[in-house]
Amino acid sequence: MQDNNFKAELEKSKAHIIVEIIEYIPNAVLSRTIIKKASGNVTVSSFDAGEELEEKSSPFDNFIQIIDGTADLLIKGERFKLSLGQGIIIPAHALHSFNASQQFKMISTVIKSGYEDQL
């Protein structure tokens, strides 16, 4: 059964408090789509303390912005500790992983256009 209050994208032309649109759930990583288009997407995620996302790569650049807490991020073997208000671009094809030594929330923005010349 689908929750009518939880739509695929956030409602347009309405102000949102982004840090409040996703909660922390014990022992979980949650994601919610803010907007999804063929040219890219914006997602908000929450990580409970102790959770991680295994190393992976994406064919597109990914801009990460921390909106709550502090995140541990590994990009191509280099460690970054990002706190509230900080952002970083994960380059296309770069191996990366996230680790939550404490709870954090982030916004992920992937732009897929502009890569056509590189194919």
N, CA, C and O of each residue as an XYZ file, in Angstrom:
476
protein
N       0.834     -1.183      0.000
C       0.000      0.000      0.000
C       0.881      1.249      0.000
O       1.834      1.337      0.774
N       0.569      2.192     -0.849
C       1.371      3.399     -0.978
C       0.843      4.479     -0.049
O      -0.367      4.671      0.072
N       1.756      5.181      0.605
C       1.421      6.300      1.468
C       1.207      7.524      0.591
O       2.134      7.954     -0.096
N       0.007      8.096      0.599
C      -0.299      9.250     -0.234
C       0.484     10.498      0.172
O       0.578     11.439     -0.616
N       1.044     10.527      1.374
C       1.841     11.663      1.812
C       3.283     11.555      1.330
O       4.053     12.505      1.474
N       3.659     10.413      0.763
C       5.028     10.201      0.303
C       4.991     10.028     -1.205
O       4.701      8.940     -1.702
N       5.285     11.097     -1.935
C       5.238     11.079     -3.392
C       6.633     10.882     -3.954
O       7.625     11.015     -3.237
N       6.706     10.562     -5.246
C       7.993     10.327     -5.893
C       8.893     11.561     -5.824
O      10.101     11.431     -5.627
N       8.327     12.738     -5.982
C       9.071     13.984     -5.896
C       8.398     14.885     -4.886
O       7.234     14.685     -4.539
N       9.136     15.885     -4.413
C       8.522     16.880     -3.535
C       7.566     17.747     -4.334
O       7.725     17.917     -5.543
N       6.589     18.284     -3.658
C       5.606     19.151     -4.306
C       6.298     20.417     -4.813
O       7.093     21.032     -4.103
N       5.984     20.790     -6.043
C       6.581     21.974     -6.649
C       5.852     23.238     -6.190
O       4.700     23.177     -5.757
N       6.527     24.370     -6.287
C       6.001     25.684     -5.896
C       5.520     25.698     -4.449
O       4.512     26.322     -4.119
N       6.259     25.000     -3.600
C       5.966     24.960     -2.167
C       7.300     24.941     -1.426
O       8.206     24.191     -1.789
N       7.418     25.767     -0.387
C       8.654     25.796      0.398
C       8.762     24.527      1.243
O       7.767     24.038      1.776
N       9.982     24.002      1.357
C      10.240     22.798      2.142
C      11.424     23.053      3.066
O      12.365     23.755      2.695
N      11.379     22.490      4.257
C      12.530     22.487      5.146
C      13.220     21.156      4.884
O      12.821     20.120      5.416
N      14.250     21.198      4.064
C      14.858     19.984      3.528
C      15.335     19.038      4.621
O      15.149     17.826      4.505
N      15.942     19.558      5.670
C      16.468     18.686      6.727
C      15.340     17.916      7.429
O      15.591     16.900      8.076
N      14.101     18.404      7.299
C      12.970     17.746      7.955
C      12.184     16.790      7.056
O      11.262     16.128      7.532
N      12.525     16.702      5.776
C      11.730     15.832      4.900
C      12.146     14.374      4.985
O      11.498     13.505      4.402
N      13.224     14.102      5.708
C      13.649     12.722      5.914
C      14.100     12.582      7.365
O      14.757     13.466      7.914
N      13.739     11.472      7.966
C      14.064     11.226      9.376
C      15.230     10.257      9.484
O      15.653      9.656      8.496
N      15.735     10.117     10.686
C      16.705      9.065     10.986
C      15.935      7.837     11.452
O      15.008      7.949     12.254
N      16.313      6.680     10.958
C      15.741      5.405     11.378
C      16.898      4.569     11.920
O      17.938      4.470     11.268
N      16.742      3.961     13.105
C      17.831      3.160     13.671
C      18.327      2.095     12.687
O      17.535      1.403     12.047
N      19.644      1.980     12.582
C      20.305      0.961     11.762
C      19.916      1.020     10.285
O      19.779     -0.016      9.635
N      19.735      2.252      9.750
C      19.272      2.355      8.363
C      19.870      3.557      7.643
O      20.287      4.543      8.252
N      19.893      3.430      6.323
C      20.176      4.534      5.416
C      18.894      4.734      4.619
O      18.406      3.798      3.987
N      18.346      5.945      4.643
C      17.121      6.252      3.905
C      17.418      7.275      2.820
O      18.311      8.107      2.976
N      16.670      7.216      1.720
C      16.781      8.209      0.657
C      15.392      8.604      0.196
O      14.461      7.799      0.189
N      15.280      9.866     -0.187
C      14.022     10.370     -0.719
C      14.326     11.275     -1.902
O      15.208     12.130     -1.826
N      13.603     11.086     -2.982
C      13.796     11.875     -4.181
C      13.190     13.257     -3.999
O      12.028     13.393     -3.617
N      13.991     14.281     -4.277
C      13.480     15.648     -4.288
C      12.960     15.949     -5.686
O      11.840     16.433     -5.849
N      13.778     15.659     -6.695
C      13.363     15.816     -8.088
C      14.150     14.826     -8.941
O      15.340     14.608     -8.713
N      13.480     14.230     -9.919
C      14.118     13.236    -10.786
C      13.740     13.532    -12.231
O      12.561     13.585    -12.580
N      14.758     13.723    -13.063
C      14.569     14.005    -14.480
C      15.580     13.187    -15.272
O      16.537     12.667    -14.700
N      15.380     13.070    -16.569
C      16.321     12.339    -17.420
C      17.709     12.977    -17.370
O      18.717     12.289    -17.529
N      17.762     14.291    -17.149
C      19.037     15.009    -17.134
C      19.737     14.981    -15.778
O      20.857     15.477    -15.658
N      19.097     14.411    -14.755
C      19.721     14.312    -13.437
C      18.688     14.215    -12.333
O      17.483     14.192    -12.584
N      19.183     14.157    -11.105
C      18.265     14.055     -9.975
C      18.883     14.675     -8.729
O      20.097     14.847     -8.624
N      17.999     15.005     -7.786
C      18.392     15.526     -6.485
C      17.733     14.627     -5.450
O      16.525     14.391     -5.499
N      18.532     14.125     -4.513
C      18.052     13.185     -3.499
C      18.535     13.638     -2.136
O      19.633     14.179     -2.009
N      17.719     13.421     -1.116
C      18.141     13.664      0.259
C      18.248     12.301      0.940
O      17.394     11.436      0.744
N      19.296     12.113      1.738
C      19.517     10.833      2.411
C      19.849     11.060      3.872
O      20.416     12.088      4.242
N      19.485     10.081      4.706
C      19.867     10.094      6.116
C      20.595      8.795      6.431
O      20.217      7.726      5.952
N      21.639      8.900      7.237
C      22.449      7.759      7.662
C      22.420      7.703      9.175
O      22.759      8.687      9.833
N      22.026      6.582      9.739
C      22.135      6.411     11.182
C      23.604      6.126     11.512
O      24.353      5.630     10.670
N      23.999      6.444     12.733
C      25.377      6.198     13.162
C      25.732      4.722     12.980
O      24.955      3.835     13.333
N      26.914      4.477     12.427
C      27.384      3.111     12.208
C      27.045      2.549     10.843
O      27.535      1.481     10.478
N      26.214      3.247     10.080
C      25.838      2.760      8.752
C      26.856      3.221      7.710
O      27.588      4.186      7.927
N      26.891      2.524      6.584
C      27.801      2.903      5.511
C      27.228      2.493      4.164
O      26.354      1.631      4.076
N      27.737      3.128      3.123
C      27.466      2.709      1.748
C      28.779      2.209      1.186
O      29.788      2.913      1.216
N      28.763      1.002      0.677
C      29.981      0.382      0.164
C      30.540      1.148     -1.025
O      29.839      1.920     -1.679
N      31.814      0.917     -1.286
C      32.506      1.601     -2.365
C      31.829      1.325     -3.705
O      31.497      0.184     -4.028
N      31.632      2.393     -4.476
C      31.021      2.291     -5.797
C      31.483      3.476     -6.624
O      32.201      4.346     -6.130
N      31.070      3.508     -7.885
C      31.346      4.663     -8.737
C      30.096      4.962     -9.551
O      29.190      4.135     -9.653
N      30.064      6.150    -10.123
C      28.952      6.590    -10.951
C      29.530      7.200    -12.219
O      30.617      7.776    -12.179
N      28.826      7.087    -13.347
C      29.352      7.672    -14.580
C      29.184      9.195    -14.645
O      29.536      9.811    -15.652
N      28.648      9.807    -13.578
C      28.386     11.247    -13.565
C      28.977     11.901    -12.319
O      29.142     11.249    -11.288
N      29.297     13.202    -12.419
C      29.685     13.964    -11.240
C      28.512     13.991    -10.269
O      27.352     13.972    -10.683
N      28.822     14.036     -8.967
C      27.798     14.033     -7.924
C      28.183     15.080     -6.879
O      29.215     14.948     -6.221
N      27.362     16.116     -6.723
C      27.612     17.140     -5.720
C      26.917     16.731     -4.427
O      25.702     16.536     -4.401
N      27.701     16.601     -3.351
C      27.205     16.209     -2.042
C      27.234     17.431     -1.127
O      28.242     18.133     -1.055
N      26.126     17.682     -0.427
C      26.058     18.783      0.525
C      25.512     18.236      1.844
O      24.450     17.614      1.864
N      26.229     18.465      2.938
C      25.807     17.978      4.253
C      24.828     18.980      4.858
O      25.128     20.169      4.962
N      23.646     18.485      5.260
C      22.614     19.356      5.823
C      22.345     19.071      7.297
O      21.556     19.774      7.929
N      23.000     18.036      7.856
C      22.895     17.739      9.285
C      24.012     16.771      9.657
O      24.272     15.817      8.923
N      24.672     17.005     10.781
C      25.683     16.085     11.266
C      27.001     16.179     10.520
O      27.316     17.202      9.912
N      27.769     15.096     10.575
C      29.092     15.016      9.955
C      29.234     13.678      9.234
O      28.904     12.626      9.782
N      29.728     13.732      8.001
C      29.885     12.527      7.176
C      31.353     12.216      6.945
O      32.173     13.122      6.794
N      31.679     10.935      6.917
C      33.001     10.472      6.529
C      32.879      9.939      5.105
O      32.071      9.053      4.830
N      33.692     10.490      4.205
C      33.618     10.152      2.794
C      35.009      9.783      2.302
O      35.996     10.440      2.634
N      35.070      8.730      1.513
C      36.326      8.285      0.904
C      36.161      8.415     -0.610
O      35.262      7.809     -1.191
N      37.038      9.214     -1.254
C      37.014      9.381     -2.711
C      38.393      9.017     -3.236
O      39.380      9.659     -2.877
N      38.475      7.990     -4.086
C      39.739      7.537     -4.682
C      40.832      7.406     -3.620
O      41.975      7.805     -3.845
N      40.471      6.841     -2.455
C      41.441      6.596     -1.399
C      41.712      7.773     -0.481
O      42.421      7.619      0.513
N      41.172      8.941     -0.783
C      41.379     10.120      0.057
C      40.181     10.325      0.987
O      39.033     10.297      0.543
N      40.452     10.528      2.269
C      39.395     10.680      3.273
C      39.006     12.146      3.449
O      39.851     13.041      3.474
N      37.694     12.355      3.572
C      37.146     13.679      3.828
C      36.158     13.575      4.986
O      35.391     12.615      5.066
N      36.175     14.551      5.875
C      35.196     14.645      6.950
C      34.418     15.921      6.672
O      34.943     17.025      6.816
N      33.170     15.762      6.274
C      32.338     16.907      5.900
C      31.316     17.186      6.997
O      30.671     16.268      7.502
N      31.175     18.448      7.358
C      30.209     18.819      8.395
C      29.146     19.749      7.817
O      29.203     20.136      6.650
N      28.190     20.091      8.647
C      27.040     20.904      8.254
C      27.449     22.080      7.369
O      28.310     22.880      7.734
N      26.820     22.169      6.207
C      27.057     23.274      5.293
C      28.169     23.034      4.291
O      28.315     23.799      3.337
N      28.958     21.984      4.488
C      30.046     21.712      3.546
C      29.553     20.853      2.388
O      28.607     20.076      2.522
N      30.221     21.015      1.252
C      29.884     20.225      0.080
C      31.143     19.799     -0.646
O      32.222     20.352     -0.430
N      30.991     18.808     -1.511
C      32.114     18.301     -2.293
C      31.564     17.661     -3.567
O      30.459     17.117     -3.576
N      32.345     17.733     -4.629
C      31.965     17.064     -5.879
C      32.716     15.743     -5.970
O      33.947     15.716     -5.940
N      31.973     14.654     -6.080
C      32.571     13.348     -6.334
C      32.677     13.232     -7.853
O      31.658     13.215     -8.544
N      33.902     13.152     -8.381
C      34.064     13.115     -9.839
C      33.453     11.855    -10.466
O      33.399     10.798     -9.838
N      33.004     11.988    -11.691
C      32.492     10.838    -12.441
C      33.532      9.725    -12.432
O      34.727      9.990    -12.560
N      33.087      8.494    -12.284
C      33.897      7.274    -12.327
C      34.842      7.088    -11.134
O      35.618      6.133    -11.115
N      34.791      7.983    -10.137
C      35.669      7.858     -8.969
C      35.068      6.880     -7.959
O      33.898      7.001     -7.595
N      35.863      5.919     -7.512
C      35.400      5.023     -6.455
C      35.233      5.840     -5.180
O      36.114      6.616     -4.812
N      34.091      5.661     -4.504
C      33.815      6.415     -3.283
C      32.925      5.603     -2.356
O      32.224      4.690     -2.790
N      32.960      5.948     -1.070
C      32.090      5.297     -0.081
C      31.807      6.282      1.044
O      32.561      7.228      1.270
N      30.695      6.036      1.750
C      30.286      6.853      2.887
C      30.297      6.000      4.143
O      29.973      4.813      4.107
N      30.674      6.620      5.258
C      30.630      5.967      6.555
C      30.084      6.971      7.554
O      30.514      8.124      7.584
N      29.134      6.530      8.371
C      28.515      7.411      9.366
C      29.045      7.074     10.752
O      28.504      6.205     11.435
N      30.115      7.769     11.168
C      30.572      7.590     12.546
C      29.567      8.232     13.499
O      29.529      7.912     14.687
N      28.748      9.151     12.957
C      27.602      9.720     13.664
C      26.501      9.953     12.629
O      26.754      9.890     11.426
N      25.291     10.220     13.094
C      24.189     10.459     12.173
C      24.497     11.662     11.272
O      25.098     12.646     11.701
N      24.063     11.547     10.007
C      24.142     12.720      9.128
C      23.089     12.623      8.039
O      22.576     11.549      7.724
N      22.778     13.812      7.463
C      21.878     13.913      6.322
C      22.609     14.682      5.230
O      23.401     15.584      5.504
N      22.325     14.305      3.990
C      22.979     14.969      2.863
C      22.033     15.107      1.688
O      21.054     14.373      1.557
N      22.354     16.067      0.841
C      21.680     16.219     -0.446
C      22.684     15.807     -1.512
O      23.841     16.227     -1.488
N      22.230     14.987     -2.440
C      23.046     14.521     -3.555
C      22.438     15.062     -4.854
O      21.258     14.848     -5.132
N      23.254     15.764     -5.642
C      22.788     16.320     -6.911
C      23.628     15.741     -8.047
O      24.836     15.967     -8.119
N      22.976     14.995     -8.927
C      23.639     14.381    -10.076
C      23.110     15.054    -11.337
O      21.903     15.099    -11.574
N      24.037     15.579    -12.145
C      23.678     16.200    -13.417
C      24.216     15.300    -14.530
O      25.426     15.112    -14.662
N      23.314     14.755    -15.315
C      23.722     13.789    -16.344
C      24.041     14.442    -17.676
O      24.742     13.840    -18.489
N      23.552     15.655    -17.934
C      23.833     16.296    -19.221
C      25.250     16.850    -19.223
O      25.831     17.100    -18.168
N      25.798     17.038    -20.415
C      27.150     17.545    -20.547
C      28.178     16.437    -20.718
O      29.357     16.723    -20.928
N      27.762     15.190    -20.634
C      28.670     14.070    -20.794
C      28.605     13.476    -22.200
O      29.355     12.554    -22.520
N      27.719     13.996    -23.030
C      27.501     13.446    -24.353
C      28.787     13.427    -25.193
O      29.019     12.487    -25.953
N      29.631     14.482    -25.051
C      30.863     14.577    -25.822
C      31.919     13.570    -25.371
O      32.880     13.309    -26.094
N      31.737     13.003    -24.169
C      32.732     12.092    -23.616
C      32.411     10.632    -23.936
O      33.185      9.742    -23.582
N      31.291     10.374    -24.594
C      30.902      8.987    -24.896
C      31.620      8.446    -26.103
O      31.404      7.296    -26.486
